[in-house]
């Protein structure tokens, strides 16, 4: 379950930011997870629940937003929502495109 290592990294990021700000608690953290990131949201939520114990995130609210993946056709340049990595272009049916968003996990904000 790679979500546990991701959760631990999120806690480490929050602890670094809290230390930099000189506080001992984070009130809220907002995450954005791309639909093609390979992260299972429920598994991440469970892992975060465990990883945040006895940390600056212990009493914080964790908000998670899913970002739809977008692709750009390598043939016609059409941008379209991708549900799978190899979805064909919705305009010309070309099977080759580049995923331009929706593969990342981003810590969007931390409220101290």
N, C-alpha and C positions, 0 to 999 in steps of 0.2 A: 504494500500500500504506500505509494509514493506521496500520498496526501499528507501523511504524518510528517515527513521531512519538509514538505512545503509549509505545513502549519508551524513547525519549529522555526523555520526561517522567517515567517511572518512575525512571530513573537520576538525574535531577535531584532528585526527591523524596528518594531514598536519600542523595545527596550532601549535601543540606540537613540531613537528620537526623543524618548522621555528623558534619558540621561542628558542629551544635548540641551533640552529645555529646562533641565533642573527640577523635574517633577517625578513623583513616584507612581503616578497612575495615568492611564490613558482612558478617556471616557468613551471614545468611539473610534472605530477603524472601518474604513470603507474599501472594499475590494471589488475589482472588476475581473470577471473570468470569461475568457473567450469561449464560445461554443465549440470550437475545435482545439481547445487547449489540452484535451485529454484528461482533465481533472473532473472527477465525479464530485459534484457539489455536496451531496449528502455525506460522502466520506470525508471531505474537507471540513464540513461543519462539525462532524464528530471528532475529528482529529484536533481541530482548534479548541473544542471544548476541553479536551484533555491537556493539550499543550499550554493553554493559557493559565492553568492552575498555578498559583504561587508566582505569578508574573505581573507586570504592569497592566496586562490585559484582563486580569482575573475578573473584574467587575464591569468590564466594558461591553458595549453593544457592538456586535460585528455585523455590518451590513454587506451583503453580497449582491452584486448586479451582474447578470449575464449579458455579455456583448455578443451580438450576432456576428458571425464570420462573413466577411465580404471577400469576393474574388474579382480579379480583373482578367478578362479573356486575353490571351496572348495573340489572338488573331485580329479581332475587331475592336478591342479595347473596352468592351462593355463591362461595367461593374455590376455585380449581382450578388445576392445573398447565397452563401454556400452552406449547405447542410452537411456535406461530406467533402473531404479533401479533393476528390476527383469528380465533382459535379461538372457536367458540361455547361457551356455558356447558354444562358437562357435566350440569347438573341440568334446566335449562329450555330449552336450545338457543337462547337469545337470542344474536344475533351481536354485541352490544355489551357490552364489558367494559373495565375499566381494568387495565393491567398494574401490579401493585403491587410487584413485585420481579423481579430477573433481567435488568435492562437496563443495569446498571452494571458498571464495573470498579473494584474497591476494593483499595487497599494495606492489607491486614488487619494485618500486623505486619512489623517490621524488627528483626532480632536483631543487636546490635552486639557 
